[in-house]
């Protein structure tokens, strides 16, 4: 597959990582660092050794896995490790992992000594089609997701489907949420194709098309002034559900599971307050619920969700902002809704779950 050209860098679809080898060989980096978590150290670093056996001088910085660790304390730990290992401004950080690693690693690299080079090697389906592409880096502050961050472009992104073999079914299904979102917001024909795709065996061509869609959006609008806001479909409510679950559930929702809830709620809002038809709303609900588990939201916790939404970085002048579908395959942005309408969508979602 041909590389996809993004904002000053390439996204390579490269199972043997030969282009990473070329990048390292053509650059005069003084130090090379891998940022991993304990899972990617165990399951993914061996593939680095397999495909880049001559790369034998590097340091590994390992953090604990999980969204709860994408915070300033862990970022400070990464900065301290870079200092201790003698990193200078001509160092390279290779972020090997899912969205937590690529988000946090990109942020740490883009701010250390005012910025060192970094590359992304996303190892989960979710990060391959979403977090690693677009030049957003960030960390969470408390339970508010991605509220501190930078726009910083990597030197390159390397997508190898071989890494996906280490994922369990739940992680694969979580990643599928962003794939179908791309169909919902930008490509009805692609969405039709996805109806016959199993989240447990996503072909490389599907990943490629999702990256194409996201890349078109982020190259058109790199700093989220307009079109890029459509990528937030499902995320205003979905991020709030994810933050709530992270705080309250013993087995908290994965990102894609929470975004699935958000997409149904925001599709309802798209029908009520935009131009999405009833038939298309029903079609979306059927597709999402065929893949993702239901998650009942207790009525008494609605205020907590609204509080999370009020902290969303997309808001303006205290108003809660949404990307809403016009129809399947087309999306609007800069829709601002009152709390009672948002609560109405939560009620709608719960009514479906309860049958």
C-alpha positions in Angstrom: 0.0 0.0 0.0 1.2 3.5 -0.9 2.1 5.8 2.1 -0.5 8.4 2.9 0.9 11.9 3.0 -0.2 14.0 6.0 0.9 17.4 7.4 4.6 17.2 6.7 5.0 13.4 7.3 4.0 10.1 5.9 1.8 7.3 7.2 3.5 4.0 6.2 1.6 0.7 5.9 4.7 -1.4 6.5 4.5 -4.7 8.3 8.3 -5.2 8.3 9.1 -1.6 9.4 11.6 -1.1 6.6 10.7 2.6 6.3 11.5 3.1 10.0 14.9 1.5 9.4 15.4 3.9 6.5 14.4 6.9 8.7 16.8 5.9 11.4 19.7 5.2 9.0 19.2 8.5 7.2 19.2 10.6 10.4 22.0 11.3 12.8 20.1 10.8 16.1 22.3 10.9 19.1 19.9 8.8 21.2 16.9 6.6 20.5 14.1 6.0 23.1 11.2 3.6 23.0 8.2 4.6 25.1 6.1 1.5 25.9 3.8 0.1 28.5 4.2 -3.3 30.1 1.9 -4.9 27.5 3.8 -3.6 24.5 7.2 -4.3 26.1 6.1 -7.9 26.3 4.2 -8.4 23.0 5.4 -5.7 20.6 9.1 -5.1 21.4 10.0 -8.6 20.1 8.7 -7.5 16.7 11.1 -4.5 16.8 13.9 -7.0 17.4 12.7 -9.2 14.6 12.5 -6.5 11.9 15.2 -4.1 13.1 17.9 -6.5 14.5 20.7 -4.0 13.8 19.0 -1.5 16.1 20.8 -2.4 19.3 21.5 0.9 21.0 18.4 2.4 22.6 16.7 2.9 25.9 13.2 1.8 26.9 11.0 4.0 29.0 8.1 1.8 30.3 4.9 3.1 32.0 1.8 1.2 33.3 -0.9 0.6 30.8 -4.4 2.2 30.9 -6.1 5.5 30.4 -5.9 6.3 34.1 -2.1 6.7 33.7 -2.3 9.3 30.8 -1.6 12.1 33.3 0.9 14.7 34.2 2.6 12.5 36.9 3.5 9.8 34.3 4.5 12.5 31.9 6.9 14.0 34.5 8.3 10.4 34.9 9.0 10.2 31.2 10.7 13.6 31.2 12.8 12.5 34.2 13.8 9.3 32.3 14.8 11.4 29.3 17.0 13.6 31.5 18.5 10.6 33.3 19.3 8.9 30.0 21.0 12.0 28.7 18.5 12.9 25.9 19.3 16.0 23.9 17.5 17.9 21.2 18.8 15.5 18.6 17.1 12.5 20.2 14.3 10.4 18.8 11.3 9.1 20.8 9.5 6.0 19.3 6.1 5.7 20.8 5.1 2.0 20.6 1.7 1.3 21.9 -2.0 2.3 21.9 -3.6 5.7 22.1 -2.3 6.3 25.7 1.3 5.8 24.6 1.0 7.8 21.3 -0.9 10.7 23.0 1.3 10.9 26.1 4.6 10.1 24.2 3.9 12.7 21.6 3.1 15.3 24.3 6.3 14.4 26.3 8.4 14.6 23.2 6.9 17.8 21.8 7.6 19.6 25.1 10.9 18.1 26.2 13.6 20.7 25.5 11.0 22.5 23.5 10.5 19.5 21.3 12.4 16.4 20.1 11.5 14.2 17.1 9.1 11.4 17.6 7.5 8.7 15.6 4.3 6.8 16.2 4.0 3.0 16.0 0.4 2.4 17.0 -0.2 -1.2 18.1 -4.0 -1.2 18.7 -6.7 -1.0 16.1 -8.0 2.1 17.8 -4.7 3.9 17.7 -4.0 2.8 14.1 -7.2 4.4 12.8 -7.4 7.4 15.2 -5.0 8.5 17.9 -1.7 8.2 16.0 -2.8 10.2 13.0 -3.4 14.0 13.0 -0.7 15.6 15.2 -2.7 15.8 18.4 -0.9 15.0 21.6 -2.2 15.2 25.1 -2.8 14.0 28.6 -5.8 14.0 30.9 -6.3 16.2 33.9 -8.1 14.3 36.6 -11.0 12.7 34.8 -11.2 15.3 32.0 -9.8 13.7 28.8 -7.1 15.3 26.6 -7.5 18.7 28.2 -3.7 19.5 28.2 -1.8 18.9 25.0 -0.2 20.3 21.8 -0.5 20.1 18.1 2.8 18.5 17.1 3.5 16.4 14.0 5.5 13.2 14.2 8.3 12.5 11.8 6.3 9.5 10.6 3.6 7.0 11.5 4.2 3.2 10.9 1.2 1.0 10.8 1.8 -2.8 11.0 -1.2 -5.1 11.3 1.1 -7.7 12.8 0.8 -5.9 16.1 -2.9 -6.5 16.2 -2.4 -10.2 16.7 -1.5 -9.4 20.4 -5.0 -7.9 21.1 -7.9 -9.5 22.8 -11.4 -9.4 21.2 -12.6 -6.5 23.4 -9.7 -4.3 22.3 -10.4 -5.1 18.6 -14.1 -4.3 19.0 -13.2 -1.0 20.8 -11.1 0.1 17.8 -14.0 -0.6 15.5 -15.9 2.3 17.0 -13.7 4.8 15.3 -13.8 2.9 12.0 -17.6 3.0 11.8 -17.5 6.7 13.0 -15.5 7.5 9.9 -18.3 5.9 7.8 -21.0 7.8 9.7 -19.4 11.2 9.2 -17.8 11.0 5.8 -18.5 8.0 3.6 -21.9 6.2 3.2 -20.5 3.7 0.7 -17.7 2.8 3.1 -20.3 2.4 5.9 -22.2 -0.1 3.8 -19.1 -2.1 3.3 -18.5 -2.1 7.1 -21.8 -3.9 7.7 -20.2 -7.1 6.5 -16.9 -6.6 8.3 -16.1 -8.5 11.6 -14.3 -6.2 14.1 -12.3 -9.3 15.0 -10.7 -9.6 11.5 -10.4 -6.1 10.0 -8.6 -6.2 6.7 -5.7 -3.8 6.1 -7.7 -2.2 3.3 -10.3 -1.1 5.9 -7.6 0.4 8.2 -6.2 2.2 5.1 -9.5 3.7 4.2 -10.2 4.9 7.7 -6.8 6.6 7.8 -7.5 8.2 4.4 -10.7 9.6 5.8 -9.2 11.0 9.0 -6.1 12.3 7.1 -8.3 14.2 4.6 -10.0 15.9 7.5 -6.9 16.7 9.5 -4.9 18.0 6.5 -7.8 20.2 5.5 -8.1 21.6 9.1 -5.0 20.8 11.1 -5.9 23.0 14.1 -9.6 22.1 14.5 -11.1 25.4 13.4 -13.8 23.8 11.3 -14.0 20.4 9.4 -11.9 18.6 12.0 -14.6 19.1 14.5 -16.7 16.4 12.7 -14.3 13.8 14.1 -15.9 14.5 17.4 -19.1 12.9 16.5 -20.1 10.6 19.4 -17.3 12.1 21.6 -19.0 14.9 23.5 -21.2 12.4 25.3 -18.9 9.5 24.8 -16.0 11.1 26.5 -18.2 12.0 29.4 -19.4 8.4 29.7 -15.8 7.2 29.5 -14.7 9.6 32.3 -17.7 8.6 34.4 -17.0 4.9 34.0 -13.3 5.4 34.7 -14.2 7.0 38.0 -17.0 4.7 39.0 -16.8 1.2 37.4 -14.5 -1.6 38.6 -14.2 -2.7 35.0 -14.4 0.6 33.2 -15.5 1.0 29.6 -12.8 1.1 26.9 -12.8 4.2 24.7 -14.6 2.6 21.8 -17.3 1.2 24.1 -18.0 4.6 25.5 -18.0 6.3 22.1 -20.6 3.7 20.9 -22.9 5.0 23.6 -22.1 8.6 22.6 -22.8 7.9 18.9 -26.3 6.6 19.7 -27.1 9.6 21.9 -25.7 12.1 19.4 -27.4 10.4 16.5 -30.7 10.9 18.4 -29.7 14.6 18.7 -28.9 14.6 15.0 -32.4 13.4 14.3 -34.2 15.8 16.7 -32.1 18.9 16.1 -30.5 18.3 12.7 -31.6 16.5 9.5 -30.8 12.8 10.2 -33.9 10.8 9.2 -35.7 8.3 11.5 -34.7 5.5 9.2 -31.1 6.5 9.3 -31.2 6.8 13.1 -32.7 3.3 13.3 -30.0 2.0 10.9 -27.2 3.5 13.0 -28.6 2.1 16.3 -28.9 -1.3 14.7 -25.3 -1.2 13.5 -23.8 0.0 16.8 -25.7 -2.3 19.0 -24.9 -5.3 16.9 -21.2 -4.8 17.8 -21.0 -3.0 21.2 -22.4 -3.8 24.6 -25.2 -1.8 26.2 -24.3 0.4 29.1 -27.1 1.7 31.3 -26.6 5.2 32.7 -28.2 5.7 36.1 -30.5 8.7 36.2 -29.0 10.0 39.4 -25.6 10.3 37.6 -26.8 12.5 34.8 -25.5 15.6 36.5 -22.0 14.0 36.7 -22.1 13.5 32.9 -23.1 17.0 32.3 -20.3 18.3 34.5 -17.8 16.3 32.4 -19.3 17.7 29.2 -19.0 21.2 30.6 -15.2 20.7 30.8 -14.9 19.6 27.2 -12.4 21.6 25.2 -14.8 22.0 22.3 -17.2 24.2 24.2 -17.6 27.9 23.6 -18.9 30.5 26.1 -20.1 27.8 28.4 -22.2 26.1 25.7 -21.8 22.4 25.0 -20.8 21.7 21.4 -21.6 18.8 19.2 -20.8 17.4 15.8 -24.2 16.2 14.5 -25.0 14.1 11.4 -27.0 15.6 8.5 -27.4 12.1 7.1 -25.3 9.0 7.2 -22.0 9.9 5.6 -22.3 13.6 6.2 -21.7 15.6 9.4 -22.2 19.2 10.7 -20.2 20.9 13.5 -20.6 23.8 15.8 -24.0 22.7 17.1 -24.6 24.0 20.6 -27.4 22.4 22.7 -28.9 23.1 26.1 -28.7 20.7 28.9 -32.3 19.6 28.7 -31.8 18.4 25.2 -28.7 16.4 26.1 -30.5 14.8 29.0 -33.3 13.9 26.6 -30.7 11.9 24.5 -29.5 10.0 27.7 -33.1 9.1 28.4 -33.5 7.9 24.8 -30.4 5.7 25.1 -31.6 4.2 28.4 -35.0 3.5 26.9 -33.3 1.4 24.2 -31.1 -0.4 26.7 -34.1 -1.3 28.9 -36.1 -2.4 25.9 
